[in-house]
Amino acid sequence: MTSRQETNRQAILQLWNRGIRNAREIHNRTSISLTTVYDNLTKLRQSETNQCIEGSGQPKKIDANASRALAQFVCQDSSVSTRSLSTRLSLTGLDVSYRTVGRHLTGIGYQKNLSRATPMLTVNHKLKHVE
């Protein structure tokens, strides 16, 4: 399934290949936002493609090795907090905040949950249970 952005890119590229280079005409034919059409046409004029540039944006702080280490930490103790995970990662040389750790764990499929609190049985409870 392609995203709406990809569908828009493909439609603009098709019209570009047919020789339609006017932004207003592409906008009228496709009902794609005029700003989006202008941006895509600028990309096409500069680089002959309107695809997104790979590697643009802020690089991830947690790489594959750190992600593997996080998964191992969580497997060892599933009730560990994100704050203690971030301190364990800082011992390995990677300084990240507990929020970054939480976002990363959520992104790879881990969910936050607390164990259900169960009351401790008193002596009276134990005696009544035996009866």
VMD Tcl script that builds the backbone (N, CA, C; Angstrom):
set m [mol new atoms 393]
animate dup $m
set s [atomselect $m all]
$s set {name element resname resid chain x y z} {
  {N N MET 1 A 0.849 -1.173 0.000}
  {CA C MET 1 A 0.000 0.000 0.000}
  {C C MET 1 A 0.893 1.233 0.000}
  {N N THR 2 A 0.622 2.148 -0.917}
  {CA C THR 2 A 1.434 3.351 -1.010}
  {C C THR 2 A 0.775 4.482 -0.251}
  {N N SER 3 A 1.608 5.374 0.243}
  {CA C SER 3 A 1.095 6.502 1.001}
  {C C SER 3 A 0.533 7.553 0.050}
  {N N ARG 4 A -0.178 8.496 0.629}
  {CA C ARG 4 A -0.756 9.563 -0.177}
  {C C ARG 4 A 0.346 10.418 -0.795}
  {N N GLN 5 A 1.428 10.638 -0.045}
  {CA C GLN 5 A 2.547 11.412 -0.576}
  {C C GLN 5 A 3.159 10.718 -1.785}
  {N N GLU 6 A 3.322 9.401 -1.689}
  {CA C GLU 6 A 3.903 8.659 -2.800}
  {C C GLU 6 A 2.977 8.677 -4.007}
  {N N THR 7 A 1.678 8.575 -3.767}
  {CA C THR 7 A 0.710 8.641 -4.863}
  {C C THR 7 A 0.775 10.000 -5.544}
  {N N ASN 8 A 0.871 11.065 -4.743}
  {CA C ASN 8 A 0.998 12.417 -5.314}
  {C C ASN 8 A 2.270 12.543 -6.134}
  {N N ARG 9 A 3.380 12.028 -5.609}
  {CA C ARG 9 A 4.652 12.091 -6.335}
  {C C ARG 9 A 4.550 11.382 -7.678}
  {N N GLN 10 A 3.926 10.212 -7.672}
  {CA C GLN 10 A 3.805 9.442 -8.910}
  {C C GLN 10 A 2.928 10.158 -9.924}
  {N N ALA 11 A 1.831 10.766 -9.454}
  {CA C ALA 11 A 0.938 11.493 -10.373}
  {C C ALA 11 A 1.659 12.684 -10.989}
  {N N ILE 12 A 2.402 13.422 -10.169}
  {CA C ILE 12 A 3.133 14.588 -10.686}
  {C C ILE 12 A 4.216 14.138 -11.657}
  {N N LEU 13 A 4.901 13.040 -11.346}
  {CA C LEU 13 A 5.948 12.530 -12.221}
  {C C LEU 13 A 5.378 12.071 -13.560}
  {N N GLN 14 A 4.206 11.450 -13.545}
  {CA C GLN 14 A 3.570 11.020 -14.799}
  {C C GLN 14 A 3.262 12.215 -15.686}
  {N N LEU 15 A 2.683 13.251 -15.088}
  {CA C LEU 15 A 2.365 14.441 -15.876}
  {C C LEU 15 A 3.634 15.135 -16.355}
  {N N TRP 16 A 4.680 15.115 -15.545}
  {CA C TRP 16 A 5.964 15.697 -15.942}
  {C C TRP 16 A 6.521 14.950 -17.153}
  {N N ASN 17 A 6.440 13.618 -17.121}
  {CA C ASN 17 A 6.944 12.814 -18.238}
  {C C ASN 17 A 6.118 12.998 -19.499}
  {N N ARG 18 A 4.858 13.365 -19.359}
  {CA C ARG 18 A 4.013 13.654 -20.527}
  {C C ARG 18 A 4.284 15.038 -21.108}
  {N N GLY 19 A 5.098 15.823 -20.413}
  {CA C GLY 19 A 5.460 17.136 -20.927}
  {C C GLY 19 A 4.691 18.278 -20.291}
  {N N ILE 20 A 3.894 17.984 -19.291}
  {CA C ILE 20 A 3.140 19.041 -18.599}
  {C C ILE 20 A 4.026 19.558 -17.485}
  {N N ARG 21 A 4.506 20.810 -17.636}
  {CA C ARG 21 A 5.463 21.371 -16.688}
  {C C ARG 21 A 4.892 22.546 -15.905}
  {N N ASN 22 A 3.641 22.902 -16.152}
  {CA C ASN 22 A 3.029 24.043 -15.486}
  {C C ASN 22 A 2.382 23.576 -14.176}
  {N N ALA 23 A 2.741 24.240 -13.072}
  {CA C ALA 23 A 2.242 23.837 -11.759}
  {C C ALA 23 A 0.735 24.009 -11.651}
  {N N ARG 24 A 0.205 25.100 -12.179}
  {CA C ARG 24 A -1.244 25.331 -12.110}
  {C C ARG 24 A -2.017 24.258 -12.857}
  {N N GLU 25 A -1.521 23.870 -14.010}
  {CA C GLU 25 A -2.217 22.847 -14.796}
  {C C GLU 25 A -2.187 21.496 -14.082}
  {N N ILE 26 A -1.045 21.148 -13.494}
  {CA C ILE 26 A -0.960 19.895 -12.736}
  {C C ILE 26 A -1.911 19.945 -11.543}
  {N N HIS 27 A -1.954 21.092 -10.870}
  {CA C HIS 27 A -2.857 21.272 -9.723}
  {C C HIS 27 A -4.311 21.108 -10.154}
  {N N ASN 28 A -4.702 21.709 -11.279}
  {CA C ASN 28 A -6.086 21.616 -11.758}
  {C C ASN 28 A -6.451 20.189 -12.168}
  {N N ARG 29 A -5.515 19.449 -12.723}
  {CA C ARG 29 A -5.807 18.084 -13.171}
  {C C ARG 29 A -5.858 17.080 -12.020}
  {N N THR 30 A -5.054 17.308 -10.990}
  {CA C THR 30 A -4.925 16.300 -9.947}
  {C C THR 30 A -5.521 16.709 -8.604}
  {N N SER 31 A -5.827 17.973 -8.414}
  {CA C SER 31 A -6.315 18.521 -7.139}
  {C C SER 31 A -5.295 18.349 -6.009}
  {N N ILE 32 A -4.028 18.224 -6.374}
  {CA C ILE 32 A -2.956 18.176 -5.382}
  {C C ILE 32 A -2.639 19.612 -5.003}
  {N N SER 33 A -2.326 19.828 -3.732}
  {CA C SER 33 A -2.006 21.163 -3.239}
  {C C SER 33 A -0.966 21.831 -4.141}
  {N N LEU 34 A -1.186 23.109 -4.412}
  {CA C LEU 34 A -0.299 23.851 -5.297}
  {C C LEU 34 A 1.117 23.916 -4.730}
  {N N THR 35 A 1.233 24.059 -3.414}
  {CA C THR 35 A 2.547 24.099 -2.775}
  {C C THR 35 A 3.273 22.776 -2.980}
  {N N THR 36 A 2.557 21.659 -2.847}
  {CA C THR 36 A 3.146 20.337 -3.056}
  {C C THR 36 A 3.615 20.193 -4.494}
  {N N VAL 37 A 2.813 20.678 -5.427}
  {CA C VAL 37 A 3.181 20.599 -6.841}
  {C C VAL 37 A 4.439 21.417 -7.092}
  {N N TYR 38 A 4.489 22.640 -6.560}
  {CA C TYR 38 A 5.677 23.481 -6.739}
  {C C TYR 38 A 6.920 22.796 -6.170}
  {N N ASP 39 A 6.803 22.239 -4.969}
  {CA C ASP 39 A 7.946 21.572 -4.347}
  {C C ASP 39 A 8.435 20.394 -5.184}
  {N N ASN 40 A 7.502 19.599 -5.683}
  {CA C ASN 40 A 7.880 18.439 -6.492}
  {C C ASN 40 A 8.482 18.857 -7.823}
  {N N LEU 41 A 7.952 19.911 -8.435}
  {CA C LEU 41 A 8.516 20.389 -9.696}
  {C C LEU 41 A 9.926 20.936 -9.492}
  {N N THR 42 A 10.166 21.582 -8.355}
  {CA C THR 42 A 11.515 22.068 -8.050}
  {C C THR 42 A 12.477 20.899 -7.922}
  {N N LYS 43 A 12.041 19.839 -7.244}
  {CA C LYS 43 A 12.888 18.649 -7.127}
  {C C LYS 43 A 13.177 18.046 -8.494}
  {N N LEU 44 A 12.143 17.986 -9.351}
  {CA C LEU 44 A 12.320 17.400 -10.677}
  {C C LEU 44 A 13.283 18.224 -11.524}
  {N N ARG 45 A 13.208 19.532 -11.422}
  {CA C ARG 45 A 14.118 20.385 -12.206}
  {C C ARG 45 A 15.556 20.250 -11.724}
  {N N GLN 46 A 15.743 20.100 -10.433}
  {CA C GLN 46 A 17.095 20.050 -9.878}
  {C C GLN 46 A 17.751 18.683 -10.013}
  {N N SER 47 A 16.995 17.615 -9.754}
  {CA C SER 47 A 17.650 16.310 -9.678}
  {C C SER 47 A 17.019 15.242 -10.557}
  {N N GLU 48 A 16.083 15.607 -11.416}
  {CA C GLU 48 A 15.429 14.649 -12.324}
  {C C GLU 48 A 14.604 13.598 -11.604}
  {N N THR 49 A 14.417 13.730 -10.308}
  {CA C THR 49 A 13.558 12.819 -9.559}
  {C C THR 49 A 12.877 13.605 -8.454}
  {N N ASN 50 A 11.704 13.151 -8.048}
  {CA C ASN 50 A 11.004 13.849 -6.967}
  {C C ASN 50 A 10.902 12.976 -5.718}
  {N N GLN 51 A 11.801 11.993 -5.599}
  {CA C GLN 51 A 11.829 11.129 -4.426}
  {C C GLN 51 A 12.478 11.857 -3.261}
  {N N CYS 52 A 12.157 11.431 -2.044}
  {CA C CYS 52 A 12.768 12.003 -0.849}
  {C C CYS 52 A 14.245 11.642 -0.818}
  {N N ILE 53 A 15.047 12.545 -0.304}
  {CA C ILE 53 A 16.475 12.304 -0.195}
  {C C ILE 53 A 16.718 11.365 0.976}
  {N N GLU 54 A 17.479 10.307 0.746}
  {CA C GLU 54 A 17.793 9.353 1.808}
  {C C GLU 54 A 18.739 9.993 2.807}
  {N N GLY 55 A 18.527 9.707 4.066}
  {CA C GLY 55 A 19.431 10.170 5.098}
  {C C GLY 55 A 19.219 11.604 5.523}
  {N N SER 56 A 18.144 12.220 5.080}
  {CA C SER 56 A 17.900 13.581 5.520}
  {C C SER 56 A 17.291 13.539 6.911}
  {N N GLY 57 A 17.584 14.518 7.717}
  {CA C GLY 57 A 17.047 14.575 9.061}
  {C C GLY 57 A 18.085 14.230 10.104}
  {N N GLN 58 A 17.666 14.292 11.332}
  {CA C GLN 58 A 18.549 14.018 12.467}
  {C C GLN 58 A 18.861 12.529 12.534}
  {N N PRO 59 A 20.133 12.143 12.625}
  {CA C PRO 59 A 20.440 10.715 12.748}
  {C C PRO 59 A 19.992 10.178 14.109}
  {N N LYS 60 A 19.661 8.912 14.144}
  {CA C LYS 60 A 19.198 8.267 15.369}
  {C C LYS 60 A 20.348 8.113 16.355}
  {N N LYS 61 A 20.069 8.356 17.623}
  {CA C LYS 61 A 21.102 8.190 18.643}
  {C C LYS 61 A 21.269 6.731 19.018}
  {N N ILE 62 A 20.174 5.989 19.022}
  {CA C ILE 62 A 20.224 4.571 19.382}
  {C C ILE 62 A 20.381 3.765 18.090}
  {N N ASP 63 A 21.594 3.244 17.877}
  {CA C ASP 63 A 21.866 2.468 16.669}
  {C C ASP 63 A 21.511 1.000 16.901}
  {N N ALA 64 A 21.893 0.152 15.958}
  {CA C ALA 64 A 21.514 -1.267 16.029}
  {C C ALA 64 A 22.122 -1.954 17.254}
  {N N ASN 65 A 23.380 -1.633 17.565}
  {CA C ASN 65 A 24.024 -2.273 18.722}
  {C C ASN 65 A 23.348 -1.870 20.029}
  {N N ALA 66 A 23.037 -0.575 20.163}
  {CA C ALA 66 A 22.372 -0.112 21.380}
  {C C ALA 66 A 20.965 -0.689 21.475}
  {N N SER 67 A 20.297 -0.825 20.338}
  {CA C SER 67 A 18.958 -1.407 20.336}
  {C C SER 67 A 19.000 -2.860 20.790}
  {N N ARG 68 A 19.998 -3.587 20.329}
  {CA C ARG 68 A 20.156 -4.984 20.732}
  {C C ARG 68 A 20.434 -5.072 22.233}
  {N N ALA 69 A 21.284 -4.163 22.725}
  {CA C ALA 69 A 21.591 -4.149 24.160}
  {C C ALA 69 A 20.334 -3.842 24.974}
  {N N LEU 70 A 19.528 -2.891 24.517}
  {CA C LEU 70 A 18.277 -2.566 25.209}
  {C C LEU 70 A 17.357 -3.778 25.266}
  {N N ALA 71 A 17.242 -4.469 24.139}
  {CA C ALA 71 A 16.370 -5.650 24.100}
  {C C ALA 71 A 16.863 -6.710 25.080}
  {N N GLN 72 A 18.164 -6.861 25.183}
  {CA C GLN 72 A 18.708 -7.840 26.127}
  {C C GLN 72 A 18.438 -7.418 27.570}
  {N N PHE 73 A 18.594 -6.117 27.862}
  {CA C PHE 73 A 18.313 -5.627 29.209}
  {C C PHE 73 A 16.860 -5.891 29.592}
  {N N VAL 74 A 15.952 -5.644 28.642}
  {CA C VAL 74 A 14.528 -5.831 28.921}
  {C C VAL 74 A 14.200 -7.312 29.067}
  {N N CYS 75 A 14.849 -8.161 28.278}
  {CA C CYS 75 A 14.609 -9.607 28.404}
  {C C CYS 75 A 15.086 -10.126 29.761}
  {N N GLN 76 A 16.198 -9.586 30.254}
  {CA C GLN 76 A 16.706 -10.024 31.552}
  {C C GLN 76 A 15.757 -9.641 32.675}
  {N N ASP 77 A 15.206 -8.424 32.581}
  {CA C ASP 77 A 14.298 -7.943 33.626}
  {C C ASP 77 A 13.233 -7.092 32.963}
  {N N SER 78 A 12.038 -7.641 32.800}
  {CA C SER 78 A 10.986 -6.942 32.063}
  {C C SER 78 A 10.375 -5.796 32.857}
  {N N SER 79 A 10.643 -5.718 34.156}
  {CA C SER 79 A 10.065 -4.645 34.956}
  {C C SER 79 A 11.038 -3.492 35.169}
  {N N VAL 80 A 12.113 -3.449 34.398}
  {CA C VAL 80 A 13.122 -2.406 34.555}
  {C C VAL 80 A 12.576 -1.080 34.022}
  {N N SER 81 A 12.956 0.016 34.682}
  {CA C SER 81 A 12.458 1.330 34.283}
  {C C SER 81 A 13.324 1.903 33.165}
  {N N THR 82 A 12.767 2.868 32.443}
  {CA C THR 82 A 13.521 3.504 31.365}
  {C C THR 82 A 14.678 4.323 31.923}
  {N N ARG 83 A 14.511 4.851 33.130}
  {CA C ARG 83 A 15.606 5.609 33.739}
  {C C ARG 83 A 16.812 4.701 34.017}
  {N N SER 84 A 16.562 3.517 34.537}
  {CA C SER 84 A 17.684 2.620 34.803}
  {C C SER 84 A 18.274 2.086 33.494}
  {N N LEU 85 A 17.435 1.924 32.472}
  {CA C LEU 85 A 17.965 1.507 31.171}
  {C C LEU 85 A 18.882 2.576 30.592}
  {N N SER 86 A 18.502 3.850 30.750}
  {CA C SER 86 A 19.350 4.913 30.199}
  {C C SER 86 A 20.669 4.993 30.962}
  {N N THR 87 A 20.659 4.745 32.276}
  {CA C THR 87 A 21.928 4.752 33.012}
  {C C THR 87 A 22.794 3.553 32.618}
  {N N ARG 88 A 22.170 2.410 32.347}
  {CA C ARG 88 A 22.946 1.250 31.895}
  {C C ARG 88 A 23.549 1.499 30.524}
  {N N LEU 89 A 22.808 2.211 29.665}
  {CA C LEU 89 A 23.358 2.552 28.358}
  {C C LEU 89 A 24.494 3.565 28.481}
  {N N SER 90 A 24.380 4.477 29.452}
  {CA C SER 90 A 25.454 5.469 29.618}
  {C C SER 90 A 26.738 4.800 30.097}
  {N N LEU 91 A 26.627 3.674 30.798}
  {CA C LEU 91 A 27.817 2.926 31.204}
  {C C LEU 91 A 28.528 2.317 30.000}
  {N N THR 92 A 27.775 2.035 28.938}
  {CA C THR 92 A 28.384 1.496 27.718}
  {C C THR 92 A 28.916 2.603 26.816}
  {N N GLY 93 A 28.709 3.870 27.212}
  {CA C GLY 93 A 29.261 4.981 26.438}
  {C C GLY 93 A 28.240 5.731 25.602}
  {N N LEU 94 A 26.971 5.392 25.725}
  {CA C LEU 94 A 25.937 6.063 24.944}
  {C C LEU 94 A 25.056 6.863 25.894}
  {N N ASP 95 A 25.136 8.186 25.804}
  {CA C ASP 95 A 24.353 9.056 26.676}
  {C C ASP 95 A 23.012 9.389 26.019}
  {N N VAL 96 A 21.944 8.794 26.510}
  {CA C VAL 96 A 20.602 9.090 26.011}
  {C C VAL 96 A 19.683 9.305 27.208}
  {N N SER 97 A 18.636 10.074 27.000}
  {CA C SER 97 A 17.697 10.327 28.084}
  {C C SER 97 A 16.733 9.159 28.230}
  {N N TYR 98 A 16.071 9.115 29.359}
  {CA C TYR 98 A 15.105 8.040 29.596}
  {C C TYR 98 A 13.928 8.157 28.638}
  {N N ARG 99 A 13.619 9.388 28.212}
  {CA C ARG 99 A 12.520 9.573 27.256}
  {C C ARG 99 A 12.877 8.998 25.891}
  {N N THR 100 A 14.125 9.172 25.483}
  {CA C THR 100 A 14.572 8.591 24.215}
  {C C THR 100 A 14.483 7.076 24.275}
  {N N VAL 101 A 14.888 6.504 25.401}
  {CA C VAL 101 A 14.810 5.052 25.576}
  {C C VAL 101 A 13.353 4.592 25.489}
  {N N GLY 102 A 12.454 5.324 26.155}
  {CA C GLY 102 A 11.030 4.967 26.117}
  {C C GLY 102 A 10.455 5.046 24.719}
  {N N ARG 103 A 10.805 6.114 23.976}
  {CA C ARG 103 A 10.326 6.257 22.597}
  {C C ARG 103 A 10.841 5.129 21.721}
  {N N HIS 104 A 12.107 4.775 21.903}
  {CA C HIS 104 A 12.689 3.707 21.093}
  {C C HIS 104 A 12.016 2.363 21.397}
  {N N LEU 105 A 11.814 2.070 22.674}
  {CA C LEU 105 A 11.172 0.802 23.040}
  {C C LEU 105 A 9.745 0.738 22.521}
  {N N THR 106 A 9.034 1.869 22.574}
  {CA C THR 106 A 7.682 1.902 22.015}
  {C C THR 106 A 7.722 1.671 20.512}
  {N N GLY 107 A 8.716 2.253 19.856}
  {CA C GLY 107 A 8.842 2.108 18.409}
  {C C GLY 107 A 9.131 0.691 17.956}
  {N N ILE 108 A 9.832 -0.081 18.784}
  {CA C ILE 108 A 10.139 -1.453 18.379}
  {C C ILE 108 A 9.150 -2.462 18.950}
  {N N GLY 109 A 8.071 -1.960 19.580}
  {CA C GLY 109 A 6.976 -2.849 19.939}
  {C C GLY 109 A 6.803 -3.160 21.409}
  {N N TYR 110 A 7.647 -2.649 22.271}
  {CA C TYR 110 A 7.459 -2.886 23.698}
  {C C TYR 110 A 6.381 -1.948 24.229}
  {N N GLN 111 A 5.609 -2.416 25.193}
  {CA C GLN 111 A 4.550 -1.612 25.784}
  {C C GLN 111 A 4.811 -1.455 27.273}
  {N N LYS 112 A 4.441 -0.277 27.770}
  {CA C LYS 112 A 4.578 -0.042 29.206}
  {C C LYS 112 A 3.424 -0.716 29.918}
  {N N ASN 113 A 3.719 -1.462 30.952}
  {CA C ASN 113 A 2.662 -2.028 31.786}
  {C C ASN 113 A 3.228 -2.342 33.161}
  {N N LEU 114 A 2.384 -2.231 34.133}
  {CA C LEU 114 A 2.756 -2.541 35.507}
  {C C LEU 114 A 2.070 -3.828 35.912}
  {N N SER 115 A 2.746 -4.583 36.739}
  {CA C SER 115 A 2.125 -5.795 37.258}
  {C C SER 115 A 0.965 -5.403 38.159}
  {N N ARG 116 A -0.061 -6.224 38.139}
  {CA C ARG 116 A -1.215 -5.941 38.983}
  {C C ARG 116 A -0.837 -6.147 40.447}
  {N N ALA 117 A -1.176 -5.187 41.271}
  {CA C ALA 117 A -0.858 -5.280 42.701}
  {C C ALA 117 A -1.776 -6.309 43.349}
  {N N THR 118 A -1.181 -7.236 44.045}
  {CA C THR 118 A -1.972 -8.247 44.755}
  {C C THR 118 A -1.725 -8.085 46.243}
  {N N PRO 119 A -2.786 -8.101 47.028}
  {CA C PRO 119 A -2.601 -7.918 48.471}
  {C C PRO 119 A -1.945 -9.156 49.087}
  {N N MET 120 A -1.161 -8.912 50.104}
  {CA C MET 120 A -0.511 -10.002 50.818}
  {C C MET 120 A -1.539 -10.648 51.761}
  {N N LEU 121 A -1.503 -11.960 51.848}
  {CA C LEU 121 A -2.446 -12.665 52.706}
  {C C LEU 121 A -2.018 -12.568 54.179}
  {N N THR 122 A -2.974 -12.226 55.000}
  {CA C THR 122 A -2.704 -12.189 56.440}
  {C C THR 122 A -2.938 -13.582 57.018}
  {N N VAL 123 A -2.644 -13.742 58.279}
  {CA C VAL 123 A -2.848 -15.032 58.954}
  {C C VAL 123 A -4.331 -15.388 58.940}
  {N N ASN 124 A -5.201 -14.399 59.180}
  {CA C ASN 124 A -6.654 -14.662 59.160}
  {C C ASN 124 A -7.103 -15.139 57.798}
  {N N HIS 125 A -6.590 -14.528 56.750}
  {CA C HIS 125 A -6.964 -14.959 55.400}
  {C C HIS 125 A -6.553 -16.408 55.162}
  {N N LYS 126 A -5.346 -16.746 55.601}
  {CA C LYS 126 A -4.854 -18.118 55.396}
  {C C LYS 126 A -5.697 -19.115 56.170}
  {N N LEU 127 A -6.096 -18.762 57.370}
  {CA C LEU 127 A -6.938 -19.668 58.174}
  {C C LEU 127 A -8.304 -19.841 57.543}
  {N N LYS 128 A -8.884 -18.755 57.060}
  {CA C LYS 128 A -10.194 -18.860 56.419}
  {C C LYS 128 A -10.122 -19.627 55.114}
  {N N HIS 129 A -9.009 -19.545 54.442}
  {CA C HIS 129 A -8.841 -20.278 53.188}
  {C C HIS 129 A -8.791 -21.785 53.431}
  {N N VAL 130 A -8.209 -22.177 54.541}
  {CA C VAL 130 A -8.081 -23.604 54.873}
  {C C VAL 130 A -9.441 -24.165 55.281}
  {N N GLU 131 A -10.291 -23.365 55.939}
  {CA C GLU 131 A -11.585 -23.846 56.427}
  {C C GLU 131 A -12.523 -24.274 55.357}
}
mol reanalyze $m
mol bondsrecalc $m
mol representation Tube
mol addrep $m
